Amino acid sequence: MSKLEILQEIFHQAGSKKFITLYEIEVLTGYSGLHLRTVLEDLKEERLILEHPEGFQVSEKGIHFCKSKWI
């Protein structure tokens, strides 16, 4: 699963207002947290997602990116 596919899962599951936990992403994608953490760090560096104690959320920049790709 590519970085963009993982971003798409987060966007569709959490949207812009909700959070999704690492465990939920693991269940959705079938990848381990170790594998996902690397991809999620890349997405954070690109400022497409944000990480909070509650989980991950798509950033404003990420929302614009996702909408241009998938909506």
N, CA, C and O atoms as a CHARMM CRD file, in Angstrom:
* protein
*
  284
    1    1 MET  N      0.84900  -1.16300   0.00000 PROA 1      0.00000
    2    1 MET  CA     0.00000   0.00000   0.00000 PROA 1      0.00000
    3    1 MET  C      0.89800   1.23000   0.00000 PROA 1      0.00000
    4    1 MET  O      1.84000   1.32100   0.78800 PROA 1      0.00000
    5    2 SER  N      0.60700   2.15700  -0.87200 PROA 2      0.00000
    6    2 SER  CA     1.45900   3.34300  -1.01000 PROA 2      0.00000
    7    2 SER  C      1.09500   4.40600   0.02800 PROA 2      0.00000
    8    2 SER  O      0.08300   4.31700   0.72200 PROA 2      0.00000
    9    3 LYS  N      1.95200   5.39700   0.10000 PROA 3      0.00000
   10    3 LYS  CA     1.74900   6.51500   1.01200 PROA 3      0.00000
   11    3 LYS  C      0.43300   7.22400   0.70500 PROA 3      0.00000
   12    3 LYS  O     -0.29900   7.59700   1.62200 PROA 3      0.00000
   13    4 LEU  N      0.13000   7.41100  -0.56900 PROA 4      0.00000
   14    4 LEU  CA    -1.10900   8.08300  -0.94800 PROA 4      0.00000
   15    4 LEU  C     -2.34100   7.24900  -0.62100 PROA 4      0.00000
   16    4 LEU  O     -3.38800   7.80100  -0.28200 PROA 4      0.00000
   17    5 GLU  N     -2.23300   5.94800  -0.71500 PROA 5      0.00000
   18    5 GLU  CA    -3.35800   5.08100  -0.35900 PROA 5      0.00000
   19    5 GLU  C     -3.62900   5.14400   1.14400 PROA 5      0.00000
   20    5 GLU  O     -4.78300   5.10600   1.56900 PROA 5      0.00000
   21    6 ILE  N     -2.58800   5.23900   1.93400 PROA 6      0.00000
   22    6 ILE  CA    -2.76300   5.36200   3.37700 PROA 6      0.00000
   23    6 ILE  C     -3.37200   6.71900   3.71300 PROA 6      0.00000
   24    6 ILE  O     -4.24800   6.80700   4.57300 PROA 6      0.00000
   25    7 LEU  N     -2.91900   7.77000   3.04800 PROA 7      0.00000
   26    7 LEU  CA    -3.51200   9.09100   3.23300 PROA 7      0.00000
   27    7 LEU  C     -4.99100   9.06600   2.86000 PROA 7      0.00000
   28    7 LEU  O     -5.81900   9.65700   3.55400 PROA 7      0.00000
   29    8 GLN  N     -5.31800   8.39400   1.78300 PROA 8      0.00000
   30    8 GLN  CA    -6.70600   8.29700   1.34600 PROA 8      0.00000
   31    8 GLN  C     -7.56100   7.58500   2.40700 PROA 8      0.00000
   32    8 GLN  O     -8.68900   8.00100   2.67200 PROA 8      0.00000
   33    9 GLU  N     -7.03600   6.53000   3.00400 PROA 9      0.00000
   34    9 GLU  CA    -7.76200   5.82000   4.06700 PROA 9      0.00000
   35    9 GLU  C     -8.01900   6.73900   5.25800 PROA 9      0.00000
   36    9 GLU  O     -9.12200   6.76500   5.80400 PROA 9      0.00000
   37   10 ILE  N     -6.99600   7.49100   5.65500 PROA 10     0.00000
   38   10 ILE  CA    -7.16200   8.41300   6.77400 PROA 10     0.00000
   39   10 ILE  C     -8.19800   9.46800   6.43100 PROA 10     0.00000
   40   10 ILE  O     -9.05900   9.78600   7.25100 PROA 10     0.00000
   41   11 PHE  N     -8.12200  10.01000   5.22600 PROA 11     0.00000
   42   11 PHE  CA    -9.05400  11.04900   4.78600 PROA 11     0.00000
   43   11 PHE  C    -10.48700  10.52500   4.77700 PROA 11     0.00000
   44   11 PHE  O    -11.39400  11.20300   5.25900 PROA 11     0.00000
   45   12 HSD  N    -10.69800   9.34700   4.24200 PROA 12     0.00000
   46   12 HSD  CA   -12.05700   8.81600   4.15200 PROA 12     0.00000
   47   12 HSD  C    -12.60400   8.35000   5.49700 PROA 12     0.00000
   48   12 HSD  O    -13.80800   8.44200   5.73900 PROA 12     0.00000
   49   13 GLN  N    -11.74900   7.86000   6.35900 PROA 13     0.00000
   50   13 GLN  CA   -12.21100   7.37400   7.65800 PROA 13     0.00000
   51   13 GLN  C    -12.35800   8.49400   8.68600 PROA 13     0.00000
   52   13 GLN  O    -13.30000   8.48700   9.47900 PROA 13     0.00000
   53   14 ALA  N    -11.44100   9.44600   8.67900 PROA 14     0.00000
   54   14 ALA  CA   -11.44300  10.48300   9.71400 PROA 14     0.00000
   55   14 ALA  C    -11.92200  11.83300   9.20700 PROA 14     0.00000
   56   14 ALA  O    -12.39900  12.65500   9.98900 PROA 14     0.00000
   57   15 GLY  N    -11.79900  12.07100   7.89900 PROA 15     0.00000
   58   15 GLY  CA   -12.17700  13.38300   7.38300 PROA 15     0.00000
   59   15 GLY  C    -11.28300  14.46600   7.95800 PROA 15     0.00000
   60   15 GLY  O    -10.12100  14.22000   8.28100 PROA 15     0.00000
   61   16 SER  N    -11.83000  15.65700   8.08100 PROA 16     0.00000
   62   16 SER  CA   -11.03000  16.77500   8.57800 PROA 16     0.00000
   63   16 SER  C    -11.31800  17.08100  10.03300 PROA 16     0.00000
   64   16 SER  O    -10.59000  17.85900  10.65000 PROA 16     0.00000
   65   17 LYS  N    -12.34400  16.50000  10.59200 PROA 17     0.00000
   66   17 LYS  CA   -12.75200  16.85300  11.94900 PROA 17     0.00000
   67   17 LYS  C    -12.48300  15.76100  12.97100 PROA 17     0.00000
   68   17 LYS  O    -12.39500  16.05000  14.16400 PROA 17     0.00000
   69   18 LYS  N    -12.35000  14.52000  12.53800 PROA 18     0.00000
   70   18 LYS  CA   -12.17800  13.40700  13.46200 PROA 18     0.00000
   71   18 LYS  C    -10.73500  12.91800  13.45700 PROA 18     0.00000
   72   18 LYS  O     -9.91400  13.31900  12.63200 PROA 18     0.00000
   73   19 PHE  N    -10.46500  12.04400  14.40200 PROA 19     0.00000
   74   19 PHE  CA    -9.14900  11.43200  14.51200 PROA 19     0.00000
   75   19 PHE  C     -9.26100   9.94200  14.23100 PROA 19     0.00000
   76   19 PHE  O    -10.31700   9.33600  14.41500 PROA 19     0.00000
   77   20 ILE  N     -8.16100   9.36700  13.78400 PROA 20     0.00000
   78   20 ILE  CA    -8.08200   7.92400  13.59100 PROA 20     0.00000
   79   20 ILE  C     -6.80800   7.45200  14.28900 PROA 20     0.00000
   80   20 ILE  O     -5.74500   8.05200  14.12700 PROA 20     0.00000
   81   21 THR  N     -6.91900   6.39700  15.04700 PROA 21     0.00000
   82   21 THR  CA    -5.76100   5.90600  15.80000 PROA 21     0.00000
   83   21 THR  C     -4.87300   5.03500  14.91200 PROA 21     0.00000
   84   21 THR  O     -5.28500   4.57300  13.84800 PROA 21     0.00000
   85   22 LEU  N     -3.65900   4.83000  15.37600 PROA 22     0.00000
   86   22 LEU  CA    -2.73000   3.95400  14.66300 PROA 22     0.00000
   87   22 LEU  C     -3.31100   2.54700  14.57700 PROA 22     0.00000
   88   22 LEU  O     -3.18500   1.88200  13.54900 PROA 22     0.00000
   89   23 TYR  N     -3.93800   2.10000  15.64300 PROA 23     0.00000
   90   23 TYR  CA    -4.54500   0.76300  15.64700 PROA 23     0.00000
   91   23 TYR  C     -5.62300   0.65200  14.56700 PROA 23     0.00000
   92   23 TYR  O     -5.69100  -0.35500  13.86400 PROA 23     0.00000
   93   24 GLU  N     -6.45700   1.67000  14.43300 PROA 24     0.00000
   94   24 GLU  CA    -7.50200   1.64900  13.40200 PROA 24     0.00000
   95   24 GLU  C     -6.89900   1.62100  11.99700 PROA 24     0.00000
   96   24 GLU  O     -7.42300   0.95300  11.10600 PROA 24     0.00000
   97   25 ILE  N     -5.81300   2.33900  11.80800 PROA 25     0.00000
   98   25 ILE  CA    -5.14000   2.32700  10.50300 PROA 25     0.00000
   99   25 ILE  C     -4.55400   0.94700  10.23700 PROA 25     0.00000
  100   25 ILE  O     -4.60100   0.45400   9.11000 PROA 25     0.00000
  101   26 GLU  N     -3.99800   0.31900  11.28300 PROA 26     0.00000
  102   26 GLU  CA    -3.47100  -1.04100  11.14500 PROA 26     0.00000
  103   26 GLU  C     -4.57600  -2.00200  10.69300 PROA 26     0.00000
  104   26 GLU  O     -4.36700  -2.81500   9.79400 PROA 26     0.00000
  105   27 VAL  N     -5.73700  -1.90400  11.31200 PROA 27     0.00000
  106   27 VAL  CA    -6.85500  -2.78300  10.97400 PROA 27     0.00000
  107   27 VAL  C     -7.32400  -2.53900   9.53700 PROA 27     0.00000
  108   27 VAL  O     -7.58700  -3.48900   8.79900 PROA 27     0.00000
  109   28 LEU  N     -7.42600  -1.28000   9.14600 PROA 28     0.00000
  110   28 LEU  CA    -7.90400  -0.94400   7.79800 PROA 28     0.00000
  111   28 LEU  C     -6.94100  -1.38900   6.70400 PROA 28     0.00000
  112   28 LEU  O     -7.35700  -1.87100   5.65100 PROA 28     0.00000
  113   29 THR  N     -5.64600  -1.21900   6.97000 PROA 29     0.00000
  114   29 THR  CA    -4.66100  -1.48300   5.91300 PROA 29     0.00000
  115   29 THR  C     -4.04900  -2.87000   5.97900 PROA 29     0.00000
  116   29 THR  O     -3.57800  -3.39000   4.96800 PROA 29     0.00000
  117   30 GLY  N     -4.05200  -3.47200   7.15500 PROA 30     0.00000
  118   30 GLY  CA    -3.40700  -4.77800   7.31800 PROA 30     0.00000
  119   30 GLY  C     -1.90500  -4.68200   7.50400 PROA 30     0.00000
  120   30 GLY  O     -1.21600  -5.70200   7.49300 PROA 30     0.00000
  121   31 TYR  N     -1.38300  -3.46800   7.67400 PROA 31     0.00000
  122   31 TYR  CA     0.05100  -3.27800   7.89400 PROA 31     0.00000
  123   31 TYR  C      0.33200  -3.09700   9.38000 PROA 31     0.00000
  124   31 TYR  O     -0.53100  -2.64800  10.13300 PROA 31     0.00000
  125   32 SER  N      1.53500  -3.44800   9.79000 PROA 32     0.00000
  126   32 SER  CA     1.92700  -3.29700  11.18900 PROA 32     0.00000
  127   32 SER  C      2.18500  -1.82200  11.50800 PROA 32     0.00000
  128   32 SER  O      2.44800  -1.00900  10.62200 PROA 32     0.00000
  129   33 GLY  N      2.10300  -1.51300  12.78200 PROA 33     0.00000
  130   33 GLY  CA     2.37900  -0.15000  13.22800 PROA 33     0.00000
  131   33 GLY  C      3.78500   0.29500  12.88600 PROA 33     0.00000
  132   33 GLY  O      4.01500   1.47200  12.60800 PROA 33     0.00000
  133   34 LEU  N      4.72500  -0.63200  12.90200 PROA 34     0.00000
  134   34 LEU  CA     6.11300  -0.31800  12.55900 PROA 34     0.00000
  135   34 LEU  C      6.22100   0.17200  11.11500 PROA 34     0.00000
  136   34 LEU  O      6.87300   1.18100  10.84400 PROA 34     0.00000
  137   35 HSD  N      5.58200  -0.54100  10.19400 PROA 35     0.00000
  138   35 HSD  CA     5.58700  -0.13300   8.78000 PROA 35     0.00000
  139   35 HSD  C      4.83900   1.19300   8.61300 PROA 35     0.00000
  140   35 HSD  O      5.30900   2.09700   7.92100 PROA 35     0.00000
  141   36 LEU  N      3.68900   1.29600   9.24500 PROA 36     0.00000
  142   36 LEU  CA     2.86300   2.50000   9.09400 PROA 36     0.00000
  143   36 LEU  C      3.54100   3.73000   9.67900 PROA 36     0.00000
  144   36 LEU  O      3.41500   4.82500   9.13000 PROA 36     0.00000
  145   37 ARG  N      4.24800   3.56400  10.77200 PROA 37     0.00000
  146   37 ARG  CA     4.87600   4.71900  11.42700 PROA 37     0.00000
  147   37 ARG  C      5.81100   5.44700  10.46900 PROA 37     0.00000
  148   37 ARG  O      5.84800   6.67700  10.47000 PROA 37     0.00000
  149   38 THR  N      6.55400   4.73100   9.66700 PROA 38     0.00000
  150   38 THR  CA     7.46700   5.36300   8.68900 PROA 38     0.00000
  151   38 THR  C      6.68800   6.18400   7.68200 PROA 38     0.00000
  152   38 THR  O      7.05600   7.32000   7.37900 PROA 38     0.00000
  153   39 VAL  N      5.61400   5.61400   7.16400 PROA 39     0.00000
  154   39 VAL  CA     4.78500   6.30900   6.17700 PROA 39     0.00000
  155   39 VAL  C      4.10900   7.51900   6.81600 PROA 39     0.00000
  156   39 VAL  O      4.05400   8.59200   6.21500 PROA 39     0.00000
  157   40 LEU  N      3.60000   7.35000   8.01900 PROA 40     0.00000
  158   40 LEU  CA     2.92700   8.45000   8.70800 PROA 40     0.00000
  159   40 LEU  C      3.89400   9.59300   9.01000 PROA 40     0.00000
  160   40 LEU  O      3.51700  10.76200   8.93200 PROA 40     0.00000
  161   41 GLU  N      5.11800   9.26500   9.34900 PROA 41     0.00000
  162   41 GLU  CA     6.12800  10.31000   9.58800 PROA 41     0.00000
  163   41 GLU  C      6.39800  11.08800   8.30300 PROA 41     0.00000
  164   41 GLU  O      6.55100  12.30900   8.34000 PROA 41     0.00000
  165   42 ASP  N      6.45600  10.39300   7.17100 PROA 42     0.00000
  166   42 ASP  CA     6.63400  11.07100   5.87800 PROA 42     0.00000
  167   42 ASP  C      5.46500  12.01000   5.59700 PROA 42     0.00000
  168   42 ASP  O      5.66600  13.14000   5.15300 PROA 42     0.00000
  169   43 LEU  N      4.25000  11.54600   5.85200 PROA 43     0.00000
  170   43 LEU  CA     3.06500  12.37900   5.63200 PROA 43     0.00000
  171   43 LEU  C      3.06200  13.58400   6.56600 PROA 43     0.00000
  172   43 LEU  O      2.61500  14.66500   6.18300 PROA 43     0.00000
  173   44 LYS  N      3.55800  13.40400   7.78400 PROA 44     0.00000
  174   44 LYS  CA     3.65700  14.52300   8.72000 PROA 44     0.00000
  175   44 LYS  C      4.69400  15.53400   8.23600 PROA 44     0.00000
  176   44 LYS  O      4.46700  16.74100   8.31500 PROA 44     0.00000
  177   45 GLU  N      5.82500  15.04900   7.73800 PROA 45     0.00000
  178   45 GLU  CA     6.86000  15.94300   7.21900 PROA 45     0.00000
  179   45 GLU  C      6.35200  16.75300   6.03900 PROA 45     0.00000
  180   45 GLU  O      6.73000  17.91100   5.86400 PROA 45     0.00000
  181   46 GLU  N      5.49900  16.14500   5.23300 PROA 46     0.00000
  182   46 GLU  CA     4.91400  16.84800   4.08300 PROA 46     0.00000
  183   46 GLU  C      3.74200  17.72800   4.50000 PROA 46     0.00000
  184   46 GLU  O      3.13700  18.40500   3.67000 PROA 46     0.00000
  185   47 ARG  N      3.42700  17.71100   5.79800 PROA 47     0.00000
  186   47 ARG  CA     2.35600  18.50500   6.39100 PROA 47     0.00000
  187   47 ARG  C      0.97900  18.15600   5.84600 PROA 47     0.00000
  188   47 ARG  O      0.10200  19.01400   5.74000 PROA 47     0.00000
  189   48 LEU  N      0.80100  16.87000   5.50000 PROA 48     0.00000
  190   48 LEU  CA    -0.49300  16.41000   5.00300 PROA 48     0.00000
  191   48 LEU  C     -1.36600  15.85000   6.12100 PROA 48     0.00000
  192   48 LEU  O     -2.59000  15.81000   6.00100 PROA 48     0.00000
  193   49 ILE  N     -0.72600  15.41400   7.21800 PROA 49     0.00000
  194   49 ILE  CA    -1.47800  14.94700   8.38300 PROA 49     0.00000
  195   49 ILE  C     -0.88000  15.55900   9.64800 PROA 49     0.00000
  196   49 ILE  O      0.25700  16.03100   9.66100 PROA 49     0.00000
  197   50 LEU  N     -1.68400  15.53300  10.70500 PROA 50     0.00000
  198   50 LEU  CA    -1.25300  16.00100  12.01700 PROA 50     0.00000
  199   50 LEU  C     -1.39800  14.84700  12.99800 PROA 50     0.00000
  200   50 LEU  O     -2.28100  14.00300  12.84600 PROA 50     0.00000
  201   51 GLU  N     -0.53000  14.81300  14.00200 PROA 51     0.00000
  202   51 GLU  CA    -0.63800  13.78400  15.02700 PROA 51     0.00000
  203   51 GLU  C     -0.97700  14.44100  16.35500 PROA 51     0.00000
  204   51 GLU  O     -0.32400  15.39900  16.77000 PROA 51     0.00000
  205   52 HSD  N     -1.98900  13.92600  17.01000 PROA 52     0.00000
  206   52 HSD  CA    -2.44600  14.39800  18.31200 PROA 52     0.00000
  207   52 HSD  C     -2.47300  13.19900  19.25300 PROA 52     0.00000
  208   52 HSD  O     -2.36500  12.06000  18.80100 PROA 52     0.00000
  209   53 PRO  N     -2.61300  13.43600  20.54100 PROA 53     0.00000
  210   53 PRO  CA    -2.75600  12.30400  21.46500 PROA 53     0.00000
  211   53 PRO  C     -3.96000  11.41500  21.11400 PROA 53     0.00000
  212   53 PRO  O     -3.94500  10.21500  21.38800 PROA 53     0.00000
  213   54 GLU  N     -5.00000  12.00600  20.50800 PROA 54     0.00000
  214   54 GLU  CA    -6.19200  11.24600  20.13000 PROA 54     0.00000
  215   54 GLU  C     -5.98000  10.39200  18.88300 PROA 54     0.00000
  216   54 GLU  O     -6.72500   9.43900  18.65600 PROA 54     0.00000
  217   55 GLY  N     -4.97600  10.71800  18.07400 PROA 55     0.00000
  218   55 GLY  CA    -4.70700   9.98100  16.84600 PROA 55     0.00000
  219   55 GLY  C     -4.22700  10.90100  15.73800 PROA 55     0.00000
  220   55 GLY  O     -3.61100  11.93800  15.98800 PROA 55     0.00000
  221   56 PHE  N     -4.52000  10.50300  14.51500 PROA 56     0.00000
  222   56 PHE  CA    -4.07700  11.25600  13.34200 PROA 56     0.00000
  223   56 PHE  C     -5.26500  11.95700  12.70700 PROA 56     0.00000
  224   56 PHE  O     -6.39900  11.48400  12.76700 PROA 56     0.00000
  225   57 GLN  N     -4.97100  13.10500  12.09500 PROA 57     0.00000
  226   57 GLN  CA    -5.99600  13.91400  11.44600 PROA 57     0.00000
  227   57 GLN  C     -5.38400  14.52100  10.19400 PROA 57     0.00000
  228   57 GLN  O     -4.19700  14.84900  10.17400 PROA 57     0.00000
  229   58 VAL  N     -6.17900  14.67000   9.16300 PROA 58     0.00000
  230   58 VAL  CA    -5.69900  15.29200   7.93700 PROA 58     0.00000
  231   58 VAL  C     -5.59900  16.79500   8.18000 PROA 58     0.00000
  232   58 VAL  O     -6.52800  17.40400   8.71100 PROA 58     0.00000
  233   59 SER  N     -4.47900  17.38800   7.79400 PROA 59     0.00000
  234   59 SER  CA    -4.26600  18.82600   7.97200 PROA 59     0.00000
  235   59 SER  C     -5.04300  19.60100   6.91300 PROA 59     0.00000
  236   59 SER  O     -5.60600  19.01500   5.98800 PROA 59     0.00000
  237   60 GLU  N     -5.06800  20.90900   7.05700 PROA 60     0.00000
  238   60 GLU  CA    -5.75500  21.74900   6.06800 PROA 60     0.00000
  239   60 GLU  C     -5.11900  21.58500   4.68500 PROA 60     0.00000
  240   60 GLU  O     -5.82000  21.46700   3.68000 PROA 60     0.00000
  241   61 LYS  N     -3.78700  21.57800   4.64700 PROA 61     0.00000
  242   61 LYS  CA    -3.07700  21.35100   3.38500 PROA 61     0.00000
  243   61 LYS  C     -3.42900  19.97000   2.82300 PROA 61     0.00000
  244   61 LYS  O     -3.63300  19.81300   1.61900 PROA 61     0.00000
  245   62 GLY  N     -3.49700  18.97600   3.71100 PROA 62     0.00000
  246   62 GLY  CA    -3.85000  17.62300   3.30000 PROA 62     0.00000
  247   62 GLY  C     -5.26100  17.52600   2.76000 PROA 62     0.00000
  248   62 GLY  O     -5.51700  16.78200   1.81400 PROA 62     0.00000
  249   63 ILE  N     -6.18100  18.27700   3.35800 PROA 63     0.00000
  250   63 ILE  CA    -7.56800  18.27900   2.88300 PROA 63     0.00000
  251   63 ILE  C     -7.63200  18.80100   1.45800 PROA 63     0.00000
  252   63 ILE  O     -8.30300  18.21400   0.60900 PROA 63     0.00000
  253   64 HSD  N     -6.94400  19.89200   1.19300 PROA 64     0.00000
  254   64 HSD  CA    -6.92900  20.45300  -0.16200 PROA 64     0.00000
  255   64 HSD  C     -6.31600  19.45000  -1.14500 PROA 64     0.00000
  256   64 HSD  O     -6.82200  19.26300  -2.25100 PROA 64     0.00000
  257   65 PHE  N     -5.23400  18.81600  -0.73100 PROA 65     0.00000
  258   65 PHE  CA    -4.58700  17.82700  -1.56700 PROA 65     0.00000
  259   65 PHE  C     -5.53300  16.66100  -1.86200 PROA 65     0.00000
  260   65 PHE  O     -5.67500  16.23700  -3.00900 PROA 65     0.00000
  261   66 CYS  N     -6.17600  16.15300  -0.81300 PROA 66     0.00000
  262   66 CYS  CA    -7.08900  15.00100  -0.96200 PROA 66     0.00000
  263   66 CYS  C     -8.28600  15.34600  -1.84400 PROA 66     0.00000
  264   66 CYS  O     -8.69600  14.55400  -2.69200 PROA 66     0.00000
  265   67 LYS  N     -8.83000  16.51800  -1.63500 PROA 67     0.00000
  266   67 LYS  CA   -10.00000  16.92200  -2.43400 PROA 67     0.00000
  267   67 LYS  C     -9.62300  17.05100  -3.90300 PROA 67     0.00000
  268   67 LYS  O    -10.42900  16.74000  -4.78000 PROA 67     0.00000
  269   68 SER  N     -8.41000  17.50700  -4.17600 PROA 68     0.00000
  270   68 SER  CA    -7.99100  17.65000  -5.57800 PROA 68     0.00000
  271   68 SER  C     -7.75800  16.27700  -6.21900 PROA 68     0.00000
  272   68 SER  O     -7.82900  16.14100  -7.44000 PROA 68     0.00000
  273   69 LYS  N     -7.48000  15.26300  -5.39500 PROA 69     0.00000
  274   69 LYS  CA    -7.20800  13.92500  -5.91600 PROA 69     0.00000
  275   69 LYS  C     -8.43900  13.03600  -5.98900 PROA 69     0.00000
  276   69 LYS  O     -8.63500  12.32200  -6.97300 PROA 69     0.00000
  277   70 TRP  N     -9.29000  13.07700  -4.92800 PROA 70     0.00000
  278   70 TRP  CA   -10.31500  12.05000  -4.78400 PROA 70     0.00000
  279   70 TRP  C    -11.74600  12.54300  -4.72100 PROA 70     0.00000
  280   70 TRP  O    -12.65800  11.72300  -4.60900 PROA 70     0.00000
  281   71 ILE  N    -11.98400  13.83200  -4.78600 PROA 71     0.00000
  282   71 ILE  CA   -13.38500  14.28200  -4.73800 PROA 71     0.00000
  283   71 ILE  C    -13.74000  14.94300  -6.04700 PROA 71     0.00000
  284   71 ILE  O    -14.87200  15.39500  -6.22200 PROA 71     0.00000
